[in-house]
């Protein structure tokens, strides 16, 4: 069975400081992992995906995530937060190509001026 | 390329009424998925179509929910009769054959009073 745990329900950072959103996963198979973002009143947007190629994955808007099998983690980072990064972020796992996605609980990111 | 479109964006109905949600996937995406987020909970899978066939409907909560995808194009999700606990945001997503990344619509917010 697959599952995802996002370790923080809410993270607050100051503009210009680094962002770290933590995610741990559990999977019986070699997983595909994703980060999605949802801005207020918008749909879910794919930030980045890991599908067993390079362990450091670069996404849109300066975000990246590192797949660490030994730690079963897939944390999302960004060197410098921008006000427009304020949103809810979801860590997601899919065990089968084309199969259902399993979502974490979401992390609300606030960015202070 | 047009994204996944859903309508209505918001529906308010009374308990016992019927509501039909519609999803138009990205052109050429054989895979179509429905998900739901109930207030305060994580986003959960409802079902998966491959073209017009139901590949996985393990997430459908009960027989008050009926999903169809006639002709393998757009899909509808009907709730009949609606109950208070059906309130939430219903998301549709689509993907190309043989790929894992899913692209989401903006969602339909359903409020059952």
Interface residues (C-beta under 8 A of the other chain):
Chain A: X32 X34 X36 X41 X42 X43 X44 X45 X46 X49 X51 X90 X94 X97 X98 X99 X100 X101 X102 X103 X104 X105 X106
Chain B: X3 X4 X31 X33 X35 X42 X43 X44 X45 X48 X50 X56 X59 X91 X93 X95 X97 X98 X99 X100 X101 X102 X103 X104 X105 X106 X107
